[in-house]
């Protein structure tokens, strides 16, 4: 990964400094502090070159559309949440501020535009609580629930609460208490309840990420809300999304043996990107990670890794680092990050599913075929054949 100084970035883009800074604030260009001079910033070369290409003339619409799929411009309008100027905002409210006191039920009320706090109470309990049980519970609902078409919002809100309640019942102890207390009880770590609550609030929504897009596409077909949650769960399971915190394990083990700085240095010398550091939407640091880690004392070697990682790469720990540290701090199960992530984000998936239902539109992009026949046609038109 290569980085450019401000002067180099401006020269390639042919723009004013204000334009460069605006692109950084909108997440189009990733920036990080310059290790040689923390007062200055460096800019990701790939991002700069991509935007520089846009200045060379109007590109075909199909090219613009293709690039928008990967960290490009937003492809769907939403009133639910956004990441702007380093802040995560839920319907106009700062998520970090909400995390100080709110519960997941209160956040669901906000994101779903519900009249009252959503109750996720449930008596059901899985024989073996965990992600396999969560998939089974939601899949059964998806196979039997009614489609969303032709049903009022009030009825759909009932479906939404029931879906999250089933998911909570597959992951947490049964009862009428807030889900963060039920999770802490399930893991026999009552002292972790408040930190779990904060994590649930901070992870509830993150605009149009991969799992949310999958959920929204599913909802656009008129499928049940539970089917949208099932689609979100499937996308969340990937190592580039919901299970990213697991990539910390090797770094932590190495730090315990050789020290944090040696672990980070060895990692970087092998040409590997430092796992769980940096986030393209938060050039100055993932605010979710900062807010979550403020709720507990960072255990070793996490505290040393956070310091060494930032000093040597310029990137700060992200939410996946914070979830891994949370597990270590309270001796939670290894699968706890994914379970917290899934339960929290189900609220965001449903918010987007409800919003998509209101549009009445099917999400159905076209594919640009580049197979054998297309190559042959291109060669004939260029005179190569």
Backbone torsions as a table, in degrees:
resi	resn	phi	psi	omega
1	UNK	NA	127.2	-176.8
2	UNK	-109.2	149.7	-177.3
3	UNK	-127.8	148.9	-178.1
4	UNK	-119.1	150.7	172.1
5	UNK	-74.7	169.7	179.5
6	UNK	-61.0	-42.9	-179.9
7	UNK	-62.1	-42.3	179.4
8	UNK	-65.7	-41.4	179.9
9	UNK	-64.8	-43.2	179.8
10	UNK	-65.4	-37.0	179.4
11	UNK	-64.5	-41.5	-179.2
12	UNK	-70.2	-37.6	-176.4
13	UNK	-84.2	-24.8	-178.2
14	UNK	66.1	36.2	-177.4
15	UNK	-125.3	177.5	177.4
16	UNK	-85.2	159.0	178.6
17	UNK	-55.2	-36.3	-179.0
18	UNK	-60.3	-36.3	179.5
19	UNK	-68.6	-40.7	177.3
20	UNK	-60.2	-47.8	-177.5
21	UNK	-66.7	-34.7	177.8
22	UNK	-66.0	-39.2	178.2
23	UNK	-66.4	-33.7	176.4
24	UNK	-67.2	-45.8	-177.4
25	UNK	-65.4	-27.2	179.6
26	UNK	-89.5	2.6	177.6
27	UNK	81.5	8.7	-179.2
28	UNK	-80.3	-28.5	177.1
29	UNK	-126.4	128.1	177.8
30	UNK	-83.6	133.0	178.7
31	UNK	-123.7	156.0	175.5
32	UNK	-149.6	156.9	177.9
33	UNK	-62.6	145.7	176.6
34	UNK	-77.8	117.0	-179.2
35	UNK	-55.7	-28.2	-178.7
36	UNK	-80.1	-21.4	-179.4
37	UNK	-156.9	93.0	-175.6
38	UNK	-57.8	-14.6	178.1
39	UNK	-75.2	-15.9	-178.8
40	UNK	-109.3	165.8	179.5
41	UNK	-121.6	154.2	171.7
42	UNK	-113.3	153.9	-173.6
43	UNK	-126.9	137.3	-176.0
44	UNK	-62.6	124.4	-174.2
45	UNK	-61.8	-42.2	-178.9
46	UNK	-59.2	-41.7	-179.9
47	UNK	-65.8	-43.3	180.0
48	UNK	-61.8	-45.2	-178.0
49	UNK	-65.4	-36.7	179.5
50	UNK	-63.2	-44.9	179.3
51	UNK	-72.2	-32.3	177.9
52	UNK	-62.0	-36.6	178.4
53	UNK	-61.5	-29.2	-179.6
54	UNK	-70.9	-23.1	-178.2
55	UNK	-79.8	-9.2	-174.2
56	UNK	-88.7	11.1	179.5
57	UNK	130.1	161.9	-177.9
58	UNK	-69.3	125.7	-179.4
59	UNK	-89.8	159.3	177.3
60	UNK	-58.8	146.0	-178.5
61	UNK	-58.3	-35.7	-178.5
62	UNK	-65.7	-32.7	177.5
63	UNK	-69.3	-43.7	177.7
64	UNK	-59.2	-45.1	-178.7
65	UNK	-64.1	-41.4	-179.0
66	UNK	-63.5	-42.7	-178.4
67	UNK	-69.5	-26.8	-176.6
68	UNK	-68.3	-19.0	-178.5
69	UNK	-68.6	-32.3	-175.8
70	UNK	-108.8	95.0	176.2
71	UNK	56.3	33.0	179.8
72	UNK	-97.8	-154.1	179.0
73	UNK	-65.5	151.8	175.7
74	UNK	-57.8	138.0	-178.5
75	UNK	-103.4	-9.4	178.5
76	UNK	-135.1	139.6	175.6
77	UNK	-81.2	143.9	179.3
78	UNK	-149.1	150.3	174.3
79	UNK	-109.3	11.0	-171.1
80	UNK	-85.3	-55.1	-174.7
81	UNK	-158.1	161.7	175.6
82	UNK	-155.9	160.5	169.8
83	UNK	-113.4	115.4	-176.5
84	UNK	-144.9	133.8	178.4
85	UNK	53.7	39.0	177.2
86	UNK	76.2	10.8	-180.0
87	UNK	-118.2	145.3	172.3
88	UNK	-101.1	121.7	-172.4
89	UNK	-121.5	126.6	174.9
90	UNK	-103.6	108.9	179.4
91	UNK	44.6	48.9	176.1
92	UNK	86.4	-5.4	-178.7
93	UNK	-109.4	137.9	-179.1
94	UNK	-68.5	122.5	-176.9
95	UNK	-64.5	-35.3	179.3
96	UNK	-64.7	-40.7	176.9
97	UNK	-66.2	-39.9	178.1
98	UNK	-61.1	-37.1	-176.7
99	UNK	-64.6	-15.4	178.9
100	UNK	-65.3	-35.8	-174.4
101	UNK	-136.7	-21.3	-171.2
102	UNK	-72.7	156.0	172.1
103	UNK	-104.1	170.1	177.6
104	UNK	-63.5	-35.2	177.4
105	UNK	-63.2	-38.0	178.1
106	UNK	-68.6	-37.8	177.5
107	UNK	-67.7	-37.6	176.0
108	UNK	-60.8	-41.3	177.3
109	UNK	-57.8	-43.7	-179.5
110	UNK	-67.1	-51.1	-174.7
111	UNK	-70.6	-31.7	-179.4
112	UNK	-90.2	-3.2	-173.8
113	UNK	55.5	44.0	179.2
114	UNK	-85.9	154.4	-177.6
115	UNK	-74.1	-21.6	-177.2
116	UNK	-146.1	167.3	178.5
117	UNK	-60.4	137.2	-174.7
118	UNK	-82.8	133.9	-178.4
119	UNK	-98.2	120.8	178.7
120	UNK	-106.0	24.4	-179.4
121	UNK	-63.4	149.6	178.5
122	UNK	-165.4	148.0	179.3
123	UNK	-96.5	-18.0	-176.5
124	UNK	-68.0	145.1	177.4
125	UNK	-141.8	132.4	178.7
126	UNK	-74.2	147.0	177.2
127	UNK	-62.9	-36.0	177.8
128	UNK	-132.6	85.6	-176.4
129	UNK	-57.2	141.1	179.7
130	UNK	154.3	-173.9	-176.5
131	UNK	-64.7	-40.0	175.9
132	UNK	-57.1	-41.8	178.1
133	UNK	-65.7	-36.0	179.4
134	UNK	-64.9	-44.2	177.7
135	UNK	-61.2	-43.7	-179.0
136	UNK	-63.8	-43.8	-177.5
137	UNK	-62.9	-46.0	-177.9
138	UNK	-72.4	-36.1	179.0
139	UNK	-63.2	-39.2	177.8
140	UNK	-63.0	-40.6	176.1
141	UNK	-63.9	-45.3	-177.9
142	UNK	-60.8	-31.1	-178.3
143	UNK	-79.1	-17.2	-173.4
144	UNK	-122.9	-19.2	-178.5
145	UNK	-68.0	158.7	178.8
146	UNK	-77.7	150.7	173.0
147	UNK	-62.8	164.4	-178.8
148	UNK	-81.9	-21.4	-174.3
149	UNK	-64.2	137.1	175.2
150	UNK	74.5	14.1	-178.2
151	UNK	-120.1	144.9	-174.5
152	UNK	-71.7	161.3	-179.6
153	UNK	-63.1	-38.1	179.2
154	UNK	-59.7	-41.7	178.0
155	UNK	-66.6	-40.4	-179.7
156	UNK	-66.0	-34.8	176.5
157	UNK	-63.6	-34.1	174.3
158	UNK	-63.9	-42.9	176.2
159	UNK	-60.5	-40.5	-177.6
160	UNK	-62.5	-48.8	-179.8
161	UNK	-63.0	-39.0	-179.5
162	UNK	-66.7	-38.9	-179.8
163	UNK	-62.5	-48.5	179.7
164	UNK	-66.1	-34.7	177.2
165	UNK	-63.3	-41.1	177.3
166	UNK	-64.0	-41.3	179.0
167	UNK	-64.0	-43.8	178.6
168	UNK	-62.7	-39.3	179.2
169	UNK	-65.1	-26.4	178.4
170	UNK	-82.2	-15.9	-176.2
171	UNK	-112.0	-32.5	-170.8
172	UNK	-121.5	167.9	176.5
173	UNK	-64.5	146.2	179.0
174	UNK	-68.6	163.8	176.6
175	UNK	143.4	-178.9	-179.3
176	UNK	-103.8	-0.4	179.7
177	UNK	-72.2	161.0	174.7
178	UNK	-55.9	150.9	-171.8
179	UNK	-64.0	-28.1	179.6
180	UNK	-67.4	-34.4	176.8
181	UNK	-72.4	-34.1	178.8
182	UNK	-69.2	-38.8	175.9
183	UNK	-64.7	-45.2	179.1
184	UNK	-61.1	-37.8	177.3
185	UNK	-67.7	-39.9	178.3
186	UNK	-60.0	-37.7	-178.5
187	UNK	-92.3	3.1	179.0
188	UNK	56.9	42.0	178.5
189	UNK	-134.7	68.3	-177.8
190	UNK	-58.8	-28.0	-179.6
191	UNK	-68.5	-14.2	-179.6
192	UNK	-91.2	-2.3	-171.5
193	UNK	-57.4	-45.5	-176.1
194	UNK	-68.0	-39.8	177.9
195	UNK	-64.8	-38.3	177.2
196	UNK	-64.3	-40.6	177.9
197	UNK	-58.4	-46.8	179.2
198	UNK	-60.8	-43.0	-179.7
199	UNK	-62.4	-42.2	179.6
200	UNK	-60.7	-42.8	-179.4
201	UNK	-67.2	-44.0	-176.3
202	UNK	-70.0	-24.6	-177.6
203	UNK	-99.5	-0.3	-172.8
204	UNK	-63.1	-30.4	-174.9
205	UNK	-155.2	145.5	178.7
206	UNK	-154.6	49.2	-176.7
207	UNK	46.6	-137.9	-165.3
208	UNK	-93.7	62.4	175.6
209	UNK	-74.7	178.5	-172.6
210	UNK	-60.7	-46.9	-177.5
211	UNK	-69.4	-36.0	178.1
212	UNK	-67.1	-38.7	176.9
213	UNK	-63.4	-41.4	177.9
214	UNK	-61.3	-43.2	179.1
215	UNK	-64.3	-40.0	-177.4
216	UNK	-69.3	-40.0	175.9
217	UNK	-60.0	-44.2	179.6
218	UNK	-61.4	-45.4	179.8
219	UNK	-63.1	-30.9	-178.0
220	UNK	-64.7	-18.8	178.9
221	UNK	-83.9	-6.2	-175.6
222	UNK	90.4	5.1	179.8
223	UNK	-63.6	159.8	177.9
224	UNK	-58.7	155.3	176.9
225	UNK	-59.6	-35.0	178.5
226	UNK	-64.2	-31.7	176.6
227	UNK	-68.4	-36.4	176.5
228	UNK	-64.1	-40.2	177.5
229	UNK	-65.6	-39.4	178.2
230	UNK	-62.3	-40.6	177.1
231	UNK	-63.9	-39.9	177.3
232	UNK	-63.0	-41.9	178.3
233	UNK	-60.2	-41.5	-179.2
234	UNK	-62.2	-45.1	179.8
235	UNK	-68.6	-33.8	-177.8
236	UNK	-65.0	-24.5	-172.4
237	UNK	-70.7	-10.1	-175.6
238	UNK	-76.4	152.7	-178.6
239	UNK	-67.8	-15.7	176.7
240	UNK	-90.8	5.3	-177.0
241	UNK	-136.4	-102.8	-170.2
242	UNK	-70.7	-22.8	-178.9
243	UNK	-104.6	17.8	-178.0
244	UNK	-61.0	-30.4	-177.6
245	UNK	-64.1	-21.6	179.2
246	UNK	-65.7	-22.3	-179.3
247	UNK	-71.3	-7.1	177.3
248	UNK	-75.5	-20.1	-170.7
249	UNK	-55.9	-47.6	-178.2
250	UNK	-64.5	-40.2	-179.9
251	UNK	-66.1	-40.7	179.3
252	UNK	-64.6	-44.7	179.0
253	UNK	-60.8	-42.1	-179.7
254	UNK	-65.7	-37.7	179.1
255	UNK	-67.8	-35.5	178.2
256	UNK	-66.4	-33.0	-179.4
257	UNK	-81.4	-44.7	-168.8
258	UNK	-118.3	-3.1	-175.8
259	UNK	98.0	152.3	-174.1
260	UNK	-64.3	-46.5	-176.5
261	UNK	-64.0	-41.1	178.3
262	UNK	-65.0	-37.9	179.8
263	UNK	-64.6	-46.4	-179.9
264	UNK	-66.0	-43.4	-179.2
265	UNK	-61.2	-45.5	179.8
266	UNK	-62.7	-40.1	178.9
267	UNK	-59.5	-47.6	-176.6
268	UNK	-70.3	-36.5	179.7
269	UNK	-67.4	-21.0	176.3
270	UNK	-84.1	3.2	177.7
271	UNK	78.6	17.6	-177.7
272	UNK	-96.2	142.3	172.7
273	UNK	-72.2	138.4	-177.7
274	UNK	-70.6	115.5	-176.2
275	UNK	-63.3	140.4	172.1
276	UNK	67.9	25.0	172.9
277	UNK	-123.7	138.5	176.2
278	UNK	79.9	152.0	175.8
279	UNK	-154.7	131.1	-173.4
280	UNK	-63.0	-27.3	-179.5
281	UNK	-84.4	-9.2	-178.3
282	UNK	-129.0	77.3	-177.4
283	UNK	-57.1	-30.4	-178.5
284	UNK	-98.1	10.7	178.0
285	UNK	117.9	140.9	-178.9
286	UNK	-69.8	110.1	-176.3
287	UNK	-65.5	-26.4	177.9
288	UNK	-65.2	-41.4	179.3
289	UNK	-64.4	-45.1	180.0
290	UNK	-60.1	-44.2	-178.2
291	UNK	-67.3	-39.3	-179.1
292	UNK	-70.8	-44.0	-177.3
293	UNK	-70.0	-16.7	175.7
294	UNK	-72.6	-12.6	-176.2
295	UNK	-87.8	-7.5	-179.9
296	UNK	-153.9	163.4	179.6
297	UNK	-81.9	126.4	-179.6
298	UNK	-66.0	124.0	177.4
299	UNK	-78.4	162.7	172.8
300	UNK	-82.2	144.3	7.7
301	UNK	-93.4	15.4	-174.6
302	UNK	-62.3	-41.8	-179.9
303	UNK	-60.9	-43.9	180.0
304	UNK	-69.2	-37.4	178.3
305	UNK	-65.6	-39.1	179.1
306	UNK	-61.3	-43.3	-179.2
307	UNK	-68.8	-48.4	-177.4
308	UNK	-67.0	-40.2	-179.5
309	UNK	-62.7	-44.5	179.6
310	UNK	-67.4	-40.5	-177.8
311	UNK	-66.5	-37.7	-174.2
312	UNK	-89.5	-22.2	-178.7
313	UNK	-116.0	-21.0	-174.8
314	UNK	85.4	-7.2	178.5
315	UNK	-98.1	147.3	179.2
316	UNK	-100.6	160.3	178.1
317	UNK	-57.7	142.7	176.9
318	UNK	-105.6	-172.6	-173.6
319	UNK	-63.1	-29.7	178.6
320	UNK	-68.2	-38.5	173.9
321	UNK	-60.7	-46.0	-177.6
322	UNK	-62.5	-39.9	178.6
323	UNK	-65.9	-40.3	177.7
324	UNK	-63.8	-40.2	177.5
325	UNK	-66.6	-36.1	177.5
326	UNK	-60.1	-43.8	178.8
327	UNK	-60.7	-45.4	-179.1
328	UNK	-67.2	-39.4	-175.8
329	UNK	-65.2	-35.2	-175.8
330	UNK	-114.5	8.1	179.4
331	UNK	54.7	50.8	178.4
332	UNK	-84.1	164.9	177.6
333	UNK	-60.6	152.3	-178.5
334	UNK	-58.3	-32.3	-177.9
335	UNK	-85.2	1.4	-175.9
336	UNK	-57.5	-42.9	-179.1
337	UNK	-56.2	-45.7	-179.2
338	UNK	-66.9	-37.7	-179.9
339	UNK	-67.2	-42.5	176.4
340	UNK	-63.2	-45.4	-179.4
341	UNK	-59.1	-48.3	-176.6
342	UNK	-63.3	-46.1	-178.5
343	UNK	-65.2	-43.4	179.7
344	UNK	-64.1	-51.8	-172.3
345	UNK	-70.7	-19.6	176.4
346	UNK	-57.7	-32.3	177.9
347	UNK	-65.7	-43.0	177.3
348	UNK	-67.1	-40.9	178.2
349	UNK	-57.7	-44.3	-178.3
350	UNK	-67.8	-37.8	176.9
351	UNK	-57.8	-43.7	179.7
352	UNK	-71.1	-36.1	177.4
353	UNK	-62.7	-43.9	178.3
354	UNK	-63.0	-41.8	179.1
355	UNK	-64.3	-39.9	179.8
356	UNK	-67.1	-39.2	178.1
357	UNK	-59.1	-39.0	-179.1
358	UNK	-64.7	-29.3	179.6
359	UNK	-73.8	-27.7	-177.8
360	UNK	69.0	14.4	-175.3
361	UNK	-104.7	143.0	174.2
362	UNK	-89.4	129.5	175.7
363	UNK	-85.2	109.1	-175.9
364	UNK	-145.9	80.8	177.3
365	UNK	-70.0	160.3	175.3
366	UNK	-94.8	155.2	176.1
367	UNK	-98.8	142.7	173.8
368	UNK	-98.8	108.6	-173.0
369	UNK	-72.8	128.3	179.4
370	UNK	-127.6	28.1	-178.5
371	UNK	-77.4	-163.6	-171.7
372	UNK	-58.9	-48.6	-176.4
373	UNK	-62.6	-39.7	179.0
374	UNK	-63.2	-39.2	178.7
375	UNK	-65.3	-39.1	179.5
376	UNK	-63.6	-42.6	179.4
377	UNK	-63.6	-41.2	179.8
378	UNK	-63.4	-39.9	-179.8
379	UNK	-66.2	-39.3	179.8
380	UNK	-65.9	-40.3	-178.0
381	UNK	-69.6	-24.3	179.8
382	UNK	-92.7	-3.3	-179.9
383	UNK	81.8	13.1	-177.3
384	UNK	-76.8	-17.2	-178.8
385	UNK	-112.5	NA	NA
